[in-house]
Structure formats: C-alpha cells, structure tokens
Amino acid sequence: MKKFFFTAICIICLQNVYSQTTSKTDSNIVAPVQPVPVETPKRNWKKIDLSNRSNDHFMVQYGFDNWTGTNDSTKPSGFSRFFNAYIMLDKPFKTNPKMSVGLGVGIGSSNMFFHNRYIDVKSTSNALPFRKVDSVNHFKKFKLTTVFLEAPVELRYSSDPENSNSSFKVALGVKVGTMLAAYTKGKTLQDKNGNTVNPYIQKESSKKFFNTTRLAATARIGYGIFSLYGAYQITSFLKDAAGPTGIRPYSLGIALSGL
C-alpha cells in the first residue's frame, strides 16, 4: 500500500514538472514581427532641371491626305499626301513635368492627285471648275498643291519627362495656318486614247477659290521619336461661293520628332 502511494506521488510530481516546463517554453515563443510599410518619398520636380531636355523641338510629319464632303467630280484619287515640318518650343508644367505645352511654327503642304480631272484655278468663274477630261486631251498626272505657314499648339504627355526620347507620348492640339501658295501641276499631255501629245509640265497658280486661313485639330500617339499622327481641318477648304463648302481635308500618317 505504501509502495502504491509512493508511486502515485512520483507520477503527480513528474506531471507538474512537465507542465511547468511546457508553460515556460510556450512563454518564450516570440510572435513574428510585422514589416512596417515604407512610404516612397514623392519626387520634387522643382529640383530637377528640364530646361535642356530633348522633347520634340523639331518635328516632321508625312502621310496620306484626303477630303471629306466630296462627290464624283471633286473626289481625289491615288496616293494624295502631305508633308509638314515644324520647329517647336516645349514648356513643361512646374507641378507635373509629365505634362507640357508645345508651341511652334513651320510649313504644311498637301498634294492632292486627280485622274482624268482638270482643276482650273485660273478660271474667271465664281466657282472652282473640276472638269472631266477623259474624252479630250488631258495630263497623265495632275495634282493640286497647297502650302501653308502654320503655328501648331499641343498639350503633351510624356511618361518619362527626363528621357522623352525613350518614353510613351500623347499629344492633342490645334494648328492655325495662312496660305502661302495654291497651284496645279500637270505632267505629260495625252490624247483620249492615252497617247502622248506633248511631254511637258504645266503649272498654274492662284489662291482665288481657296480659304486662305485654316484651323485644324491634331493628335499624336507613339513611343520615343516615332508616333502616329492625325489631323482634321475644321474650316472649309474652299470659299463659300467657290464650290462645295463641305470639303474638309484630313490627314493620317507618321511623325518623326526629337531634339
């Protein structure tokens, strides 16, 4: 009996010792430390010099030209095209240099081609004649060229204003222009059967029928020095009494910009 009590007391003591050891071990377990989020300091753009950055100070544009509001007699044909070149100033916003304003000046030109049509810019009539000439002598190649002195204005976005030649770009703007010249150019006179009559070039110039002031909306989107370009003329191409007032040029092409 004494042995039984002695054995029981020993078992109870061992259990107490084990429970104390476990409690002590549990109390020494350290909870994992949660990482403290570190806030990225905001960039102070005012301390960054962007005065000499390259951001489209020179721009060249080339592509396809066409007209809206035409009919069968006034519709151009072939690959009518435009070419523009501008020198630009770029003024970044002080609070957010990713945004800037571009101001510039340059030359915009358009070459509209016609097949079996003669646009008589020297006509004495009130309306500009678009004559069908497939049954008489006509020029193998014939185009109408207009040249404008233009002042473009753009609201620009650059994803990396310090390295704009390696960044995503978007620009929306307008351009106003005054006409410098308007002329037609015919090359190689042919008869109605397509036989050459005289391989000469005829050029006639007059601004009489054209709206000499134009306003157009523009847009660009691209990466680095290359971008897609589009423009739509808001003002009518011809004067009110000179022909269809719904003719408005639009352009789609590419732009190469830098410096």
C-alpha positions as CSV (number, residue, x, y, z in Angstrom):
1,M,0.0,0.0,0.0
2,K,2.8,2.4,0.9
3,K,4.5,1.5,-2.4
4,F,1.3,2.4,-4.2
5,F,1.0,5.8,-2.6
6,F,4.7,6.5,-3.2
7,T,4.4,5.6,-6.9
8,A,1.3,7.8,-7.3
9,I,3.0,10.8,-5.7
10,C,6.0,10.4,-8.0
11,I,3.8,10.3,-11.1
12,I,1.9,13.5,-9.9
13,C,5.2,15.3,-9.3
14,L,6.5,14.4,-12.7
15,Q,3.3,15.7,-14.4
16,N,3.7,19.0,-12.5
17,V,7.3,19.4,-13.6
18,Y,6.4,18.6,-17.3
19,S,3.5,21.1,-17.3
20,Q,5.7,23.8,-15.9
21,T,8.4,23.2,-18.5
22,T,5.8,23.3,-21.3
23,S,4.4,26.6,-20.0
24,K,7.8,28.1,-19.7
25,T,8.7,27.0,-23.2
26,D,5.4,28.4,-24.6
27,S,6.0,31.7,-22.9
28,N,9.4,32.1,-24.6
29,I,7.9,31.9,-28.2
30,V,8.2,35.3,-29.8
31,A,5.4,36.4,-32.2
32,P,6.6,37.2,-35.8
33,V,7.4,40.9,-36.4
34,Q,5.1,42.5,-39.0
35,P,7.0,44.5,-41.6
36,V,6.5,48.3,-41.4
37,P,5.5,49.7,-44.8
38,V,8.0,52.3,-46.0
39,E,6.5,55.2,-47.9
40,T,8.3,56.1,-51.1
41,P,9.1,59.8,-51.0
42,K,7.4,62.0,-53.5
43,R,9.7,63.3,-56.2
44,N,10.4,67.0,-56.1
45,W,10.2,68.0,-59.7
46,K,11.1,71.6,-58.9
47,K,14.7,70.5,-58.1
48,I,15.1,68.7,-61.5
49,D,16.4,70.8,-64.4
50,L,14.5,70.0,-67.6
51,S,15.5,73.2,-69.5
52,N,17.8,71.3,-71.8
53,R,15.8,68.1,-72.2
54,S,15.0,66.7,-75.6
55,N,11.3,66.8,-76.2
56,D,10.1,67.2,-79.8
57,H,11.7,70.5,-80.5
58,F,11.8,69.5,-84.2
59,M,9.0,67.6,-85.9
60,V,8.5,66.1,-89.4
61,Q,5.2,64.6,-90.5
62,Y,4.3,62.6,-93.6
63,G,1.4,60.5,-94.8
64,F,-1.9,60.2,-96.6
65,D,-4.2,63.2,-97.3
66,N,-7.9,63.1,-98.3
67,W,-11.1,65.2,-98.3
68,T,-14.5,64.8,-96.7
69,G,-17.7,66.1,-98.3
70,T,-16.7,65.2,-101.9
71,N,-18.7,63.9,-104.9
72,D,-17.7,62.0,-108.0
73,S,-16.4,65.2,-109.7
74,T,-14.3,66.5,-106.7
75,K,-13.0,63.3,-105.3
76,P,-9.2,62.9,-105.3
77,S,-7.6,59.7,-106.5
78,G,-4.3,57.8,-105.9
79,F,-2.0,58.4,-103.0
80,S,-2.6,62.0,-102.1
81,R,-0.1,63.0,-99.5
82,F,1.1,65.7,-97.1
83,F,4.4,66.8,-95.7
84,N,4.8,69.1,-92.6
85,A,7.9,70.4,-90.8
86,Y,7.9,72.4,-87.6
87,I,10.3,73.9,-85.0
88,M,8.8,73.7,-81.5
89,L,9.2,75.1,-78.1
90,D,8.3,72.9,-75.1
91,K,7.2,74.3,-71.8
92,P,6.7,71.7,-69.0
93,F,4.3,72.2,-66.2
94,K,6.1,73.0,-62.9
95,T,3.9,70.9,-60.8
96,N,3.9,67.9,-63.2
97,P,6.5,67.9,-65.9
98,K,5.0,64.8,-67.5
99,M,2.6,67.4,-69.0
100,S,3.8,70.2,-71.2
101,V,2.7,72.7,-73.8
102,G,4.3,72.7,-77.3
103,L,4.4,75.9,-79.4
104,G,5.8,76.1,-82.8
105,V,6.0,77.4,-86.4
106,G,6.5,75.7,-89.7
107,I,5.3,74.7,-93.1
108,G,2.5,72.4,-94.1
109,S,2.0,71.2,-97.6
110,S,-0.6,69.0,-99.3
111,N,-0.6,67.3,-102.8
112,M,-4.0,66.1,-104.0
113,F,-3.9,63.9,-107.1
114,F,-6.8,63.6,-109.7
115,H,-7.4,61.1,-112.5
116,N,-8.9,62.5,-115.7
117,R,-9.8,65.7,-114.0
118,Y,-8.7,69.3,-114.6
119,I,-8.9,71.8,-111.7
120,D,-8.9,75.2,-113.4
121,V,-7.5,77.5,-110.7
122,K,-7.1,80.3,-113.3
123,S,-10.8,80.2,-114.2
124,T,-12.7,83.5,-114.3
125,S,-15.9,81.9,-113.0
126,N,-17.1,82.3,-109.4
127,A,-16.9,78.5,-108.6
128,L,-13.7,76.4,-109.0
129,P,-14.2,74.1,-112.0
130,F,-13.5,70.3,-111.7
131,R,-13.7,69.3,-115.3
132,K,-13.9,65.8,-116.6
133,V,-11.3,65.4,-119.4
134,D,-11.2,61.7,-120.2
135,S,-12.6,62.3,-123.7
136,V,-10.2,65.1,-124.7
137,N,-6.6,65.9,-124.3
138,H,-5.5,65.7,-120.7
139,F,-2.5,65.3,-118.5
140,K,-1.3,61.8,-117.5
141,K,-0.5,63.1,-114.0
142,F,-2.3,66.0,-112.4
143,K,-2.3,67.4,-108.8
144,L,-3.4,70.3,-106.7
145,T,-0.9,71.6,-104.2
146,T,-1.5,73.9,-101.3
147,V,1.2,75.3,-98.9
148,F,0.5,76.9,-95.5
149,L,2.6,78.8,-93.0
150,E,1.4,77.2,-89.7
151,A,1.5,77.6,-86.0
152,P,0.8,74.4,-84.1
153,V,-0.1,74.2,-80.4
154,E,0.0,70.9,-78.4
155,L,-0.9,69.7,-74.9
156,R,1.7,66.9,-74.4
157,Y,2.1,64.0,-72.1
158,S,5.4,62.1,-71.6
159,S,5.7,59.1,-69.3
160,D,9.3,59.9,-68.6
161,P,9.9,63.6,-68.9
162,E,13.7,63.3,-68.3
163,N,14.1,60.8,-71.1
164,S,11.3,61.7,-73.5
165,N,13.1,60.0,-76.5
166,S,12.5,56.7,-74.7
167,S,9.0,57.2,-73.3
168,F,5.4,56.9,-74.2
169,K,3.9,60.1,-75.7
170,V,0.5,61.5,-76.4
171,A,-0.3,65.0,-77.8
172,L,-3.5,66.8,-78.6
173,G,-3.6,70.2,-80.2
174,V,-4.7,72.6,-82.9
175,K,-2.9,74.4,-85.7
176,V,-3.7,77.6,-87.4
177,G,-2.3,78.5,-90.8
178,T,-2.3,81.1,-93.6
179,M,-2.0,80.0,-97.2
180,L,1.3,80.8,-99.0
181,A,0.5,79.2,-102.3
182,A,-2.0,77.2,-104.2
183,Y,-1.3,75.7,-107.7
184,T,-2.0,72.9,-110.1
185,K,0.7,70.8,-111.9
186,G,0.0,68.7,-114.9
187,K,2.6,66.4,-116.5
188,T,2.7,64.8,-119.9
189,L,-0.2,65.8,-122.1
190,Q,-2.1,62.8,-123.6
191,D,-5.0,62.3,-126.0
192,K,-8.2,60.5,-125.1
193,N,-6.5,57.2,-126.1
194,G,-3.6,57.7,-123.7
195,N,-1.1,58.5,-126.5
196,T,1.5,61.2,-125.6
197,V,0.8,64.5,-127.3
198,N,3.4,66.6,-125.6
199,P,5.7,65.5,-122.7
200,Y,5.7,68.9,-121.0
201,I,4.8,70.2,-117.5
202,Q,2.2,72.9,-116.9
203,K,1.9,74.8,-113.7
204,E,-0.9,77.3,-112.8
205,S,-1.1,79.2,-109.6
206,S,-4.0,81.1,-107.9
207,K,-5.4,81.4,-104.4
208,K,-8.7,82.9,-105.6
209,F,-11.0,80.0,-104.7
210,F,-9.4,78.8,-101.5
211,N,-10.0,79.6,-97.9
212,T,-6.6,81.2,-97.1
213,T,-6.9,80.7,-93.3
214,R,-7.3,77.3,-91.9
215,L,-7.8,75.8,-88.4
216,A,-7.3,72.1,-87.8
217,A,-7.4,69.7,-84.8
218,T,-4.4,67.4,-84.4
219,A,-3.4,64.3,-82.4
220,R,-0.2,62.2,-81.9
221,I,0.5,58.9,-80.0
222,G,3.7,56.9,-80.0
223,Y,6.9,55.9,-78.3
224,G,10.2,57.7,-78.5
225,I,10.8,59.6,-81.7
226,F,8.1,57.8,-83.7
227,S,4.4,58.4,-83.5
228,L,1.1,58.1,-85.4
229,Y,-0.3,61.4,-86.5
230,G,-3.8,62.6,-87.5
231,A,-5.4,65.9,-88.3
232,Y,-8.8,67.2,-89.4
233,Q,-9.4,70.6,-90.8
234,I,-12.3,72.4,-89.1
235,T,-12.6,75.3,-91.6
236,S,-13.8,74.7,-95.1
237,F,-11.2,74.1,-97.8
238,L,-13.0,76.3,-100.4
239,K,-14.6,79.7,-100.0
240,D,-18.3,79.8,-99.6
241,A,-19.2,80.6,-103.2
242,A,-16.3,78.8,-104.7
243,G,-17.6,75.2,-104.5
244,P,-18.8,72.6,-102.0
245,T,-18.4,74.0,-98.5
246,G,-18.3,70.5,-97.0
247,I,-14.9,69.8,-98.4
248,R,-12.6,69.4,-95.4
249,P,-9.1,67.9,-95.6
250,Y,-7.9,65.2,-93.1
251,S,-4.5,63.6,-92.7
252,L,-3.3,60.2,-91.4
253,G,0.4,59.4,-91.2
254,I,3.6,59.2,-89.1
255,A,5.6,61.8,-87.2
256,L,9.3,61.8,-86.5
257,S,10.2,64.1,-83.6
258,G,13.2,64.8,-81.4
259,L,15.9,67.3,-80.3
